[in-house]
Amino acid sequence: MTFTNFGLVVALLPAAAFANPYDGVYKQTANAECALVGVDGGSLKIEDNIFYGVEVECRMSNPVDVDQMDATLYEMQCSGEGESWTERAMLMADAEDTGLYMVWNGYAFRYDRCEAPNP
């Protein structure tokens, strides 16, 4: 490997290291509009360790792998509607990798992944 190629690989490592396995856009309901993120009847998005929900945004930090499960527990530092709060949430891809389970204290949700738009 040349020094130039090595530098390129090292430069790309931080971006790969911080990629979230749950990044994507998810439907709130079966007939949700995938192009509308963060509104009722629209979709939810996870990107760059930020969860964008309905009128709420949560920074996802301190990931902890759940033993013997393909799941991750996050500290969610959230803000929305003039308030801020911190909670924990567990995220897990469904068995077919077509959706996401999100579990908050006392609540569990399953969201289907939105299909990527055709170029």
Backbone as numpy.savetxt, mean C-alpha at the origin, in Angstrom:
# Nx Ny Nz CAx CAy CAz Cx Cy Cz
32.21 -6.52 -13.82 31.35 -5.34 -13.82 32.24 -4.11 -13.82
31.98 -3.19 -14.71 32.77 -1.97 -14.78 32.36 -1.04 -13.64
33.22 -0.07 -13.36 32.93 0.89 -12.31 31.65 1.66 -12.61
31.40 2.00 -13.88 30.20 2.73 -14.28 28.96 1.89 -14.00
28.99 0.60 -14.37 27.85 -0.28 -14.10 27.62 -0.46 -12.61
28.72 -0.58 -11.86 28.61 -0.74 -10.40 27.93 0.49 -9.79
28.35 1.69 -10.25 27.74 2.92 -9.75 26.26 2.99 -10.04
25.86 2.52 -11.22 24.45 2.51 -11.59 23.66 1.57 -10.68
24.21 0.40 -10.42 23.54 -0.57 -9.55 23.39 0.00 -8.15
24.45 0.60 -7.62 24.40 1.18 -6.28 23.40 2.33 -6.23
23.32 3.12 -7.28 22.37 4.25 -7.32 20.93 3.77 -7.32
20.66 2.61 -7.90 19.30 2.09 -7.97 18.89 1.31 -6.73
19.83 0.90 -5.90 19.50 0.10 -4.72 18.54 0.77 -3.75
18.72 2.05 -3.39 17.78 2.64 -2.43 16.33 2.60 -2.91
16.08 2.82 -4.18 14.70 2.79 -4.69 14.13 1.38 -4.56
14.92 0.38 -4.86 14.44 -1.00 -4.76 14.24 -1.40 -3.30
15.10 -0.91 -2.42 15.01 -1.29 -1.02 13.75 -0.75 -0.35
13.24 0.37 -0.84 12.09 0.98 -0.21 10.77 0.69 -0.93
10.80 -0.13 -1.96 9.56 -0.48 -2.67 8.65 -1.25 -1.72
7.39 -0.92 -1.74 6.42 -1.57 -0.88 5.75 -2.70 -1.67
5.70 -3.92 -1.14 5.10 -5.02 -1.89 3.60 -4.84 -2.12
2.98 -3.91 -1.43 1.54 -3.69 -1.56 1.21 -2.50 -2.45
2.21 -1.88 -3.05 1.96 -0.74 -3.93 0.93 -1.11 -4.99
-0.01 -0.22 -5.22 -1.02 -0.44 -6.24 -2.27 0.34 -5.94
-3.25 0.19 -6.81 -4.55 0.84 -6.67 -5.58 -0.27 -6.46
-6.47 -0.08 -5.49 -7.43 -1.10 -5.08 -8.84 -0.54 -5.05
-9.81 -1.34 -5.48 -11.21 -0.93 -5.49 -11.79 -0.99 -4.08
-12.53 0.06 -3.70 -13.24 0.04 -2.42 -14.43 -0.92 -2.48
-15.09 -0.96 -3.63 -16.25 -1.84 -3.85 -16.08 -2.48 -5.23
-16.90 -3.46 -5.53 -16.78 -4.20 -6.80 -16.90 -3.29 -8.02
-17.73 -2.25 -7.94 -17.93 -1.37 -9.09 -17.26 -0.01 -8.91
-16.22 0.04 -8.10 -15.51 1.30 -7.84 -14.81 1.81 -9.09
-14.66 3.10 -9.16 -13.96 3.75 -10.26 -12.47 3.81 -9.90
-11.65 3.05 -10.61 -10.22 2.96 -10.30 -9.47 4.26 -10.53
-9.94 5.09 -11.43 -9.24 6.34 -11.74 -9.45 7.40 -10.66
-10.43 7.22 -9.78 -10.71 8.19 -8.72 -10.16 7.66 -7.41
-9.08 8.25 -6.93 -8.44 7.80 -5.69 -8.83 8.71 -4.54
-9.21 8.10 -3.42 -9.44 8.86 -2.20 -10.80 9.49 -2.04
-11.77 9.05 -2.83 -13.13 9.58 -2.71 -14.11 8.43 -2.59
-15.29 8.69 -2.03 -16.33 7.66 -1.96 -16.64 7.15 -3.36
-16.74 5.85 -3.49 -17.03 5.24 -4.79 -15.82 5.09 -5.68
-14.68 5.51 -5.18 -13.45 5.43 -5.95 -12.56 4.29 -5.49
-11.28 4.56 -5.45 -10.31 3.54 -5.10 -9.37 4.03 -4.01
-8.57 3.10 -3.52 -7.53 3.37 -2.54 -6.20 3.15 -3.23
-5.16 3.79 -2.74 -3.86 3.61 -3.36 -2.79 3.50 -2.29
-1.82 2.63 -2.56 -0.61 2.55 -1.75 0.55 2.81 -2.69
1.36 3.81 -2.34 2.49 4.18 -3.17 3.55 4.83 -2.30
4.80 4.39 -2.46 5.92 4.96 -1.71 5.65 4.98 -0.21
5.11 3.88 0.31 4.82 3.72 1.74 3.82 4.75 2.28
2.90 5.16 1.42 1.79 6.02 1.85 0.50 5.37 1.38
-0.45 5.23 2.32 -1.78 4.71 2.03 -2.70 5.91 1.84
-3.35 5.97 0.67 -4.30 7.04 0.36 -5.70 6.43 0.42
-6.46 6.78 1.46 -7.82 6.29 1.61 -8.81 7.40 1.31
-10.05 7.21 1.74 -11.08 8.23 1.52 -10.82 9.38 2.49
-10.38 10.49 1.92 -10.08 11.71 2.68 -9.11 11.48 3.82
-8.21 10.50 3.67 -7.20 10.21 4.68 -5.91 9.78 3.98
-4.80 10.12 4.59 -3.50 9.73 4.10 -2.70 9.19 5.28
-2.11 8.00 5.12 -1.37 7.38 6.21 0.05 7.03 5.75
1.03 7.51 6.48 2.42 7.14 6.22 2.65 5.81 6.90
3.12 4.82 6.12 3.32 3.46 6.60 4.78 3.30 7.02
5.01 3.03 8.32 6.39 2.93 8.80 6.56 1.72 9.71
7.79 1.45 10.06 8.16 0.35 10.96 7.54 -0.99 10.57
7.77 -1.45 9.33 7.18 -2.73 8.91 7.75 -3.91 9.69
6.86 -4.80 10.09 7.25 -6.02 10.81 6.59 -7.20 10.09
7.41 -8.15 9.64 6.86 -9.35 9.01 6.13 -10.18 10.05
4.97 -10.70 9.68 4.18 -11.55 10.58 4.68 -12.98 10.40
5.08 -13.63 11.50 5.62 -14.99 11.45 4.66 -15.95 10.77
5.19 -16.76 9.87 4.48 -17.83 9.18 3.29 -17.34 8.36
3.33 -16.09 7.95 2.29 -15.52 7.09 2.97 -14.58 6.11
2.42 -14.44 4.92 2.90 -13.43 3.98 2.16 -12.14 4.27
2.45 -11.56 5.43 1.75 -10.36 5.89 2.74 -9.43 6.57
2.39 -8.16 6.63 3.24 -7.15 7.23 2.40 -6.26 8.13
2.94 -6.00 9.31 2.29 -5.10 10.27 2.99 -3.75 10.17
2.21 -2.68 10.00 2.76 -1.33 9.86 2.23 -0.42 10.96
3.03 0.58 11.29 2.54 1.70 12.07 2.03 2.71 11.05
0.77 3.11 11.20 0.13 4.01 10.25 -0.02 5.39 10.92
0.73 6.35 10.42 0.65 7.72 10.92 -0.27 8.47 9.97
-1.51 8.67 10.42 -2.59 9.13 9.54 -2.99 10.58 9.81
-3.53 11.21 8.75 -4.12 12.53 8.89 -5.26 12.64 7.90
-6.28 13.36 8.32 -7.44 13.58 7.47 -8.53 14.28 8.23
-9.31 15.05 7.53 -10.43 15.78 8.11 -9.99 16.59 9.33
-8.80 17.21 9.24 -8.31 18.09 10.30 -7.76 17.39 11.53
-7.58 16.08 11.49 -7.08 15.33 12.64 -5.87 14.50 12.24
-5.07 14.13 13.25 -3.95 13.22 13.06 -4.01 12.14 14.12
-3.60 10.92 13.77 -3.61 9.81 14.71 -2.64 8.74 14.23
-2.31 7.81 15.12 -1.43 6.70 14.80 -2.12 5.41 15.21
-2.12 4.44 14.31 -2.68 3.11 14.57 -1.78 2.10 13.91
-2.05 0.83 14.17 -1.33 -0.24 13.49 -2.30 -0.94 12.55
-1.77 -1.40 11.44 -2.57 -2.13 10.47 -1.73 -3.26 9.89
-2.39 -4.37 9.60 -1.74 -5.51 8.97 -2.20 -5.58 7.52
-1.25 -5.74 6.60 -1.56 -5.88 5.18 -1.09 -7.24 4.71
-1.88 -7.83 3.82 -1.55 -9.15 3.29 -2.19 -9.30 1.92
-1.39 -9.74 0.94 -1.95 -10.03 -0.37 -2.83 -11.27 -0.26
-3.91 -11.32 -1.07 -4.74 -12.52 -1.04 -4.00 -13.68 -1.72
-4.51 -14.88 -1.57 -3.83 -16.09 -2.05 -3.60 -16.07 -3.55
-4.47 -15.42 -4.32 -4.34 -15.37 -5.77 -3.54 -14.15 -6.24
-3.12 -13.30 -5.30 -2.41 -12.06 -5.60 -3.22 -11.14 -6.51
-4.54 -11.14 -6.30 -5.43 -10.26 -7.06 -6.03 -9.17 -6.18
-5.66 -9.18 -4.92 -6.23 -8.20 -4.02 -5.43 -8.09 -2.74
-5.98 -7.38 -1.80 -5.30 -7.03 -0.56 -6.25 -7.17 0.62
-5.75 -7.74 1.70 -6.45 -7.72 2.97 -5.81 -6.65 3.82
-6.63 -5.83 4.48 -6.14 -4.81 5.39 -6.91 -4.96 6.69
-6.19 -5.16 7.79 -6.80 -5.38 9.09 -6.37 -4.28 10.05
-7.35 -3.56 10.56 -7.15 -2.56 11.60 -7.76 -3.13 12.87
-7.50 -2.57 14.01 -8.04 -3.07 15.27 -9.57 -3.09 15.21
-10.14 -4.29 15.11 -11.59 -4.44 15.08 -12.22 -4.42 13.70
-11.43 -4.17 12.64 -11.96 -4.08 11.28 -11.08 -4.86 10.31
-11.70 -5.54 9.36 -10.97 -6.25 8.31 -11.62 -5.93 6.97
-10.79 -5.64 5.97 -11.28 -5.28 4.64 -10.54 -6.10 3.60
-11.22 -6.39 2.50 -10.58 -7.02 1.34 -10.86 -6.14 0.13
-9.80 -5.80 -0.58 -9.90 -4.94 -1.75 -9.35 -5.66 -2.97
-10.08 -5.61 -4.09 -9.57 -6.13 -5.36 -8.62 -5.12 -5.97
-7.56 -5.63 -6.59 -6.58 -4.76 -7.26 -7.19 -4.23 -8.56
-6.99 -2.96 -8.82 -7.39 -2.37 -10.10 -6.41 -2.83 -11.18
-6.94 -3.09 -12.36 -6.08 -3.45 -13.46 -5.33 -2.23 -13.95
-4.10 -2.45 -14.38 -3.31 -1.34 -14.93 -3.95 -0.87 -16.22
-4.00 0.45 -16.43 -4.59 0.96 -17.68 -3.76 0.53 -18.89
-4.43 0.32 -20.01 -3.72 -0.05 -21.23 -3.01 1.18 -21.78
-1.73 1.00 -22.21 -0.99 2.16 -22.72 -1.49 2.61 -24.07
